[in-house]
Amino acid sequence: MEKALYDTNVLIEAVKSRRKLEGHTTILNIVEFPRALELGLTVITPSLEDYLLAIKISQAMVQRGMPVPAVDAVVAAVAINRELTLVTRDKHFEWIKEEFGALKLQSV
């Protein structure tokens, strides 16, 4: 899927099962799981705009009583700002989507 942004849990599963992926991931996901480089995805380095949106996401989730990991806030911001579909198994992103409807999710 060309417009996909893969989260770490999907990257780990793809490497283990030798499954081919097409699309993107973030440098933060690569830091969490360096072997994801083997997948040949386009690696996105978050921009200032991504970090500013991540702060808004973090603040909103804390106010809702559902704090999310900082990396998840940044990954969600990258997906929203680039109109990519985030492919993940992580439930945190469903909470973020409830607050930020522009986040496109595909749960696997």
N, C-alpha and C positions, 0 to 999 in steps of 0.2 A: 504494500500500500504506500504509494508515493508521498501522501500527505500525513504519514504516521510519525509520531514521536514516541519512541519506546522507553518505558520506565525500566529500572534496574531489574526488577523481578522477571520481566519478560526477556530481557537480555540474557540473564543467567540460564533460563530454561532453553532459549534458542541455542546457546553455545553447548549446553549439555546434550541436547537432542540433535545437534548439527543441523538445525533448521535454518533456512535462508530467510533473511528479513530484508526489506527495502524501505528506505525512509531515513529517519533522523533519530538522534539521541542527543543528550547534552554532555558537555564536558564533566558535569557533576556526576552523571551516571557512569562515565568512564572512570572517574576517581573511585567511585564505589565498587566498580567491577571492571578492572583494566582489560580482562580478556574479551570484553565486548568489542574491542578494536578489531578482533578477528572477523567480525560480521561485516565490515566494510561500509558501515552506515555513515551518513553525513553527520559530523559532530558540530553542534551549535554551542558557541560560547555566549552565555547570557550578556545582554547589553544593559546599559544603565536603565533603559525603559523597563526591561524585564525585572531588574532588582527593585525598581520603584513600585511596580505592580505587585511583586512578591511581598513587599512590606504591607501594602493594602490588604492582600490576601491573609497574611499572618495576623494583622490587627483584627480583621473581620472574624477570623476563626476563633481567636482568643475571646472576643466579645461574645461569641456564640457558645463559649464554654467547650469548644472542640479544637484545641490547639493542634497544629500539624507541624511535622518536622520542617525545618528551614529549607532543606533540599526539595521537599515536595512543593512548597510554596513557589520556589524559583522554577521548577519544572512546569508547574501549572501556568505560571506567567509566560514562559517561553511558548507553550502550546497556544495560549490565548492570543498573544501578540503576533504570532505567525500563522494563526488559523490552522494549526495542525491538530489532528486527532490523537489524543494521548491514549496509548495502549498500555494497560496496567492491570494488575491484580489487587492493587492497594485501595482499600476502602476510604482512605483519607480524601482521595480525589472526588469521590461521590459527595462528601460533605462540602468540598470547595465548590463543586458544580451547583449545589443548592444555592449558594450565595453568589456565585459568578457564573451565570447561565451561558456565557460565551465559551466556557470550557467544553470542548467536544471530547467525549470519552468513549472508549471501546474496552469493555471489561472482557478479560479472557480467563 
